[in-house]
Structure formats: C-alpha cells, structure tokens
Amino acid sequence: MTDSQAPAALGTNPVAPAPAGARTAADVVTPEVIAQLTHGVVGSGRTAGHSPFTGEKLADLPESTPEDVATAFARARAAQPLWAALPVRQRAAVLLRFHDLVLERQAEVLDLIQLETGKARLHAHEEVQGLAVEARHYGRHAASYLRPRRHTGAVPTLTKVTELRGPRGVVGQIAPWNYPLELSAGDALPAFAAGNAVVMKPDTETALTALWARDLLVEAGLPADVFQVVLGEGPVIGPELVKHADYVSFTGSTRTGREVARGAADRLIGASLELGGKNAMLVLRDADVEKAAAGAVRACFSSAGQLCISIERLYVHESVADAFVERFAARTKAMRLGNFLAYGADMGSLAGENQLRTVVRHVEEAVAKGATLVAGGVARPDVGPYFYEPTILDGVEAPMTVCAEETFGPVVSVYRFGDEDEVIGLANSTAYGLNASVWTKDARRGHEIAARLRAGTVNINEGYAAAYGSVRAPMGGMKDSGLGRRHGAEGILKFTEAQTIAHQRLLPLGPAFGMDDEKYAALMTRSLRLMKAFRLH
C-alpha cells in the first residue's frame, strides 16, 4: 500500500462537521430543476454529470451531436443581428440586471458549484464574486469601450477618420470544469455586451452551473436564442464549435489549446486561449512571514489547487525559509476538509479520478526520488472518493515531474534561494507564464521584481486574487499559458471587428489644380516635415 492509499488515520487534516440541516444533492438537483436548466440545450442524445463528493450520478443531461452544434449556430446566427442592433447601453443593462440576480440567488448556484466541482463553499463564492464584478464592470463600461473614436487623419483637417467597433457574429466558447460559473458566463458577458451571440460548450460534469447562469441571463433580458448551449465530449463537440464560429474563446489545457488554435488558424478566425500554469510565489528576505504563510494557503489550496493561476512553486529566501515553512505547514495541517453544502470547510475535493491520479503520481514520484513530505501526501476516502490532503513538498529537484509539470491539485513545492537575480531566473524557467506572486515589505522592490517576471499577472503581497479581481486591467498568459486577454478593454474588444472610416474633404490625396507629379511629391515632402515639426501624430 502506498502512502497516498494509506488509511485515513495517517492523515493530519481534520474533517469539518456538516452543519445541521445542510442540503443534499437530492434537495438541490430535482427533476424540476434539471428540466428547467436543460430546456435550452440542443441535444438529441443522453449523457450524465457526477458529483465529486460521492462519485455518484448527479443528473441525466442532453448530449449534442455535430448536427446539433450546427443547429445551435444556426439559431444563434439568426438571433444575433437583432441583438446587435440594440443600443449598447440597452445590452449592457442586461448585465447589470444579471449582476443583481446573481447576488440575490447565489445560494442556488453555490449549491450547484459545490455539487459539480466538490469545492468548499467559500471557494465557490469566489466565482460569484468574480462574475458579479465582471457583470458590473462591462455593464457600466461597455458603451465607453465600444464608442466610435475619432483619429487624426492622413492630412489634418482634410481627412476625418472614425474607428467603429462591431460584433464578430457568433462566438464559440469552450468553458472548463474548474470554475464553471465564472469561466463560462463571466467570459460570455463581454461578448454579449459587444453584440455577439454565443454558442457555449461547458464541461458535461459542470454543465448545470453554466446552464443556471444562462437561465438567469435570459431572465435578465437576454434573448434566449442569443445564448446557445451544447454538451458532449470535447474531442467530438470542440472541433465543431471551431468549425462554425466567427471567433473562439477557450480556457483549458495547453495541449487542447494548441488544437483549438490550429483549427482557428485554418479558418482565419481569431481565438483567445487561457491555458496552463506553473505559477511561482517569491517570499523575499523582508517579507512578513506570518502574512506570507496565510497568503500561501489561499494561493495554493483554494479550490483544492484546481485553478490555472494558483501557486505550485514556492521560492523562499533562505534567511526566512525555516520560519515560513513552519508557519505554512501549521496552517496547512489545520485546514478542515468537508463535503457538505454549507460554509465551514477550508478545502473540498478534487474534481474526479483523473485529477486524483495525477496528484498521487506527482507526489509519490517526488517522494520516491528524495523529496520530503512536510504536510499532506494522503488521500482521504473517509471524506469522499477524490479527497486529498493539502500537500507541501520540500527538496524537490528538476528531474521530478512535479517540478515542471502542472499538477492542478493541492500540491506545492518549496525551494530555498539566496540571490534575487537567481530566483527571478528560476521563476521564469518554466514554459508557462500565467501568474506570479511576490511578498515583500518594500513596495518599490516588489514592483521592480514583478516587472522582471514573465507572467501575465503578478500580485504583490497576494497570491492571485488582487490581479484577477482588478477587472479594468487585462488578465492572461505569456508563453505556453495562452493568447489574448480577458478583462478590461482587451477583454471586450477581442469580441469585435475594428472598422476605419476615412472621409477625405476638399482636396484629394494626389496631384490637383494642374500640379504635376514632381510638384505634388515636393508639396507632400514639405507637409510631412511640417507635421513632424508641429508634433502632429
């Protein structure tokens, strides 16, 4: 018997007791709820979703065929022009009503998120927070992002230029299982605000959460046909979305992201891809060790580490490493595991057998090759079939798989460093570049180091939430972590086509009034020099 398969008695993490009266799957996923949520799914087959808390079937769901995908796109394409014809502020008002409905009825979706992902309830609430922030942001700012813009023309005063932004048409969205609310509806909101329709393929195992969001958006005023949902196996349905879409939005693994990018390139359509990460946290010599240890718990173990921007590599300055590891390990071992639909647990379950298998493989191989278990390293079938304790590894070295390969689970490796230039190089040594974290009391030094890290977002004295929650600013990955950005101007403009309209007045851009070519060329040369002298752009 391996350590990861040992009896639960070998584990150290306590189990949080379920509150009295906590709801169950039978209370939440009733036949009426399933019928309501799946009403808009285009599907002629049958598939099923399961709950990580028990491993048992949660719901029977419609399964889509390639023909069903084509039907969904046809419906969306027919509905999109009328939606796009509405004033931007009218479209944005749907997002603001949706914001209010999400907050009012969050208990419903928190239950679904927990049942479908196995998350602790507080981690599920991160999705509610993120979705509400995005709905408010694009509801308030879509009109500004999309307004016509005047530009200086080729010849000032004579050339009037206007930049317009119009929708791409129908966006194909492939959403992941790990954040089934925020990375499904949240990514679709700016596409809707820009006047697009969306055909979404959520993961089957977390489809009810995405369908709940669709139902609420329709209640908020979104035309039902503008938001189509199809369900099925990724290798079957995914290529069909790329085949029909005018633009593709994908969040998932780097391997699948490359396939999506190739399919989009073949059709000469745009794509945004948020892919994998092996994110680093740097604890500098002057960091507040207590705050850094508490931050590391959030950064490493939220959603059981199943978050693209969570921390999997901890680089700690040698002068504070022992103190940090001691405090971090104590906090980690005190985390309460739980499998109930209520607040009170610090960490939930992994999503399924595949995730558990990867976590076990990474930890067992590292320990076999000389790494030390500081905390965790134990599966907890006493809590649920896919529970695994939050795990800290020390003494990890490059030949170990966990050193470079994304684990996507509650496992973090600790590395000690003495030189800041060296640790920046180590942090940048991975093929990924999604997120990073720097802990220091010196704000100036923190910013200097952050600017040298090759990651799309860098948080100072926070793990990931500060950058991700700042939705006015772009968020996305460098290197193998993806293409494009969500949030901010880039997060909505990627769903648009730019059109330039130039109105030439009075004089043509060519010889006029009997001027020959040579005189025209001389005139333009003088004009260009004057425009530079007068700092015209």
BELTA-V139056 format. One record per backbone hydrogen bond with DSSP energy under -1.0 kcal/mol. NH is the residue of the N-H (numbers start at 1). CO is the residue of the C=O. If there is no record, write none. Layout:
BEGIN
nh=NH co=CO
nh=NH co=CO
END
This chain:
BEGIN
nh=6 co=3
nh=10 co=7
nh=11 co=8
nh=16 co=337
nh=22 co=19
nh=28 co=24
nh=29 co=25
nh=30 co=28
nh=34 co=30
nh=35 co=31
nh=36 co=32
nh=37 co=33
nh=38 co=34
nh=41 co=38
nh=42 co=229
nh=44 co=63
nh=45 co=63
nh=47 co=61
nh=49 co=59
nh=51 co=56
nh=55 co=51
nh=58 co=49
nh=59 co=49
nh=61 co=47
nh=63 co=45
nh=64 co=231
nh=69 co=65
nh=70 co=66
nh=71 co=67
nh=72 co=68
nh=73 co=69
nh=74 co=70
nh=75 co=71
nh=76 co=72
nh=77 co=73
nh=78 co=74
nh=79 co=75
nh=80 co=76
nh=83 co=79
nh=84 co=80
nh=85 co=81
nh=86 co=83
nh=91 co=87
nh=92 co=88
nh=93 co=89
nh=96 co=92
nh=97 co=93
nh=98 co=94
nh=99 co=95
nh=100 co=96
nh=101 co=97
nh=102 co=98
nh=103 co=99
nh=104 co=100
nh=105 co=101
nh=108 co=105
nh=110 co=106
nh=111 co=107
nh=112 co=108
nh=113 co=109
nh=114 co=110
nh=115 co=111
nh=116 co=112
nh=117 co=113
nh=118 co=114
nh=124 co=120
nh=125 co=121
nh=127 co=124
nh=128 co=124
nh=129 co=125
nh=130 co=126
nh=131 co=127
nh=132 co=128
nh=133 co=129
nh=134 co=130
nh=135 co=131
nh=136 co=132
nh=137 co=133
nh=138 co=134
nh=139 co=135
nh=140 co=136
nh=141 co=137
nh=142 co=138
nh=145 co=141
nh=146 co=142
nh=149 co=163
nh=151 co=161
nh=158 co=155
nh=159 co=155
nh=160 co=503
nh=161 co=151
nh=162 co=501
nh=163 co=149
nh=164 co=499
nh=166 co=497
nh=168 co=495
nh=171 co=197
nh=172 co=247
nh=173 co=199
nh=174 co=249
nh=175 co=201
nh=183 co=179
nh=185 co=181
nh=186 co=181
nh=188 co=184
nh=189 co=185
nh=192 co=188
nh=193 co=189
nh=194 co=190
nh=195 co=192
nh=196 co=191
nh=197 co=169
nh=198 co=226
nh=199 co=171
nh=200 co=228
nh=201 co=173
nh=206 co=203
nh=207 co=204
nh=210 co=206
nh=211 co=207
nh=212 co=208
nh=213 co=209
nh=214 co=210
nh=215 co=211
nh=216 co=212
nh=217 co=213
nh=218 co=214
nh=219 co=215
nh=220 co=216
nh=221 co=218
nh=222 co=217
nh=226 co=223
nh=227 co=224
nh=228 co=198
nh=230 co=200
nh=236 co=233
nh=237 co=233
nh=238 co=234
nh=241 co=237
nh=242 co=238
nh=243 co=239
nh=244 co=240
nh=245 co=241
nh=246 co=170
nh=248 co=270
nh=249 co=172
nh=250 co=272
nh=251 co=174
nh=252 co=274
nh=257 co=253
nh=258 co=254
nh=259 co=255
nh=260 co=256
nh=261 co=257
nh=262 co=258
nh=263 co=259
nh=264 co=260
nh=265 co=261
nh=266 co=262
nh=269 co=264
nh=272 co=248
nh=273 co=483
nh=274 co=250
nh=275 co=481
nh=281 co=313
nh=282 co=437
nh=283 co=315
nh=284 co=439
nh=287 co=284
nh=289 co=287
nh=292 co=288
nh=293 co=289
nh=294 co=290
nh=295 co=291
nh=296 co=292
nh=297 co=293
nh=298 co=294
nh=299 co=295
nh=300 co=296
nh=301 co=297
nh=302 co=298
nh=304 co=301
nh=305 co=302
nh=306 co=303
nh=307 co=305
nh=310 co=307
nh=311 co=299
nh=312 co=279
nh=313 co=279
nh=314 co=413
nh=315 co=281
nh=316 co=415
nh=317 co=283
nh=318 co=417
nh=320 co=317
nh=324 co=320
nh=325 co=321
nh=326 co=322
nh=327 co=323
nh=328 co=324
nh=329 co=325
nh=330 co=326
nh=331 co=327
nh=332 co=328
nh=333 co=329
nh=334 co=330
nh=335 co=332
nh=337 co=14
nh=338 co=347
nh=342 co=340
nh=346 co=336
nh=347 co=336
nh=349 co=118
nh=350 co=386
nh=356 co=352
nh=357 co=353
nh=358 co=354
nh=359 co=355
nh=360 co=356
nh=361 co=357
nh=362 co=358
nh=363 co=359
nh=364 co=360
nh=365 co=361
nh=366 co=362
nh=367 co=363
nh=368 co=364
nh=369 co=365
nh=370 co=367
nh=371 co=366
nh=372 co=394
nh=374 co=392
nh=375 co=392
nh=379 co=4
nh=380 co=387
nh=383 co=380
nh=384 co=380
nh=387 co=384
nh=389 co=378
nh=391 co=410
nh=392 co=375
nh=393 co=412
nh=394 co=372
nh=400 co=397
nh=403 co=400
nh=404 co=401
nh=405 co=401
nh=411 co=409
nh=412 co=391
nh=413 co=312
nh=414 co=393
nh=415 co=314
nh=417 co=316
nh=423 co=419
nh=424 co=420
nh=425 co=421
nh=426 co=422
nh=427 co=423
nh=428 co=424
nh=429 co=426
nh=436 co=457
nh=437 co=280
nh=438 co=459
nh=439 co=282
nh=446 co=442
nh=447 co=443
nh=448 co=444
nh=449 co=445
nh=450 co=446
nh=451 co=447
nh=452 co=449
nh=453 co=450
nh=455 co=453
nh=456 co=433
nh=457 co=434
nh=459 co=436
nh=461 co=438
nh=468 co=464
nh=469 co=465
nh=471 co=469
nh=473 co=470
nh=475 co=486
nh=478 co=433
nh=480 co=431
nh=481 co=478
nh=482 co=479
nh=483 co=273
nh=486 co=475
nh=488 co=471
nh=491 co=487
nh=492 co=489
nh=493 co=489
nh=494 co=490
nh=495 co=492
nh=496 co=493
nh=497 co=166
nh=499 co=164
nh=501 co=162
nh=503 co=160
nh=505 co=158
nh=507 co=505
nh=510 co=508
nh=515 co=512
nh=520 co=516
nh=521 co=517
nh=522 co=518
nh=523 co=519
nh=524 co=520
nh=525 co=521
nh=526 co=522
nh=527 co=523
nh=528 co=524
nh=529 co=525
nh=530 co=526
nh=531 co=527
nh=532 co=528
nh=533 co=529
nh=534 co=530
nh=535 co=532
nh=536 co=531
END
